[in-house]
Amino acid sequence: MSKLYAIGEALIDFIPHTKGVALKNVAAFDTQVGGAPANVASCVAKLGKQSALLTQLGQDAFGDLIVDTLNEVGVDTSYIKRTDEANTGLAFVSLTEDGERDFAFYRKPSADMLMDNVDVTFTSADMLHFCSVDLIPSPMRDTHVKVIHQMHNAGGTIVFDPNLRFPLWPSKEALKEAVLEFLPLAHIVKVSDEELEFLTGSSHVDSIQTLFNGYTEVVIYTEGKNGASIYTQDGCIARHPGYKVNVQDTTGAGDAFIGSVIYQLLGHNAVDYIKYHADSILSFSNKVGALTTTNKGAIQSLPTISMIEQLKEEQ
């Protein structure tokens, strides 16, 4: 049975009650379980396939909340470690009127950064997802290297979504260097329009071709409300304009998008399947990403299959 393993941070997002207020002026927040790897694993599980999260949490109430929430949505939490050496990571968020975000992170260090190993066995049918947040110099970065190597040896598929968070790095140059080091290790790369310009120095889609190095065979290029495209070394093979919805909070939308891509790829030869079913994969994943923005938070906003099918009927 194929399974997604997402490695990286799980944290608590503090989502403001009111939009259009600067973070320093937000008076009240709701707590939501977040962190891109946790969101992706939750999306896959909620849609009906197997996923596990590889991370470490503090021995605190926030860690308990994360484990409980992931269990409820169906994510395998048996690989989650706990420590009393650091607390579970926190992120405070402010929202503009159109749902865009500003973050303040509390993780110097957080428990996930200190995870120095994980005992996991992969098969060739499995997939691994990771982002750049936990690639900052730390024991967790070294754990990423080991796990990626294990997945390569097993013959599975690796997906990298840089998911850039500049405030967590000592410099933009250090972040760029880390991402460019890990990009060639992934078979499938997801990159946004803003991330493409940061990584390549060009906003032109032609620069996508510079990302095809090492193991990389597919690049998924996202443009927010303007949809997404899929590229191979031969160029763009599919594009979808996205869906119009009433946006409340964009938190987790990109994670839901790539999570739904992975959901569709599990059980297949992932790279070949995405090449031959690019149009339907984009359509489905754009629905999931769009619907996730219609409520606050990430995991609790993930749509069900019936909600996705309903959006299809209305478009």
Secondary structure, DSSP 8 states (H G I E B T S, - for coil): ---EEEES--EEEEEESSSS--GGG---EEEEEE-HHHHHHHHHHHHTS-EEEE-EEESSHHHHHHHHHHHHHT-B-TT-EEESSS--EEEEEEE-TTS-EEEEEE-TT-GGGG---------TT-EEEE-SGGGSSSHHHHHHHHHHHHHHHHT-EEEE-----GGGSS-HHHHHHHHHHHGGG-SEEEEEHHHHHHHHS--SGGGGGGG--TT--EEEEE-GGG-EEEEETTEEEEEE-------S--TTHHHHHHHHHHHHHTTS-HHHHHHHSHHHHHHHHHHHHHHHTTSSSSGGG---HHHHHHHHHH-
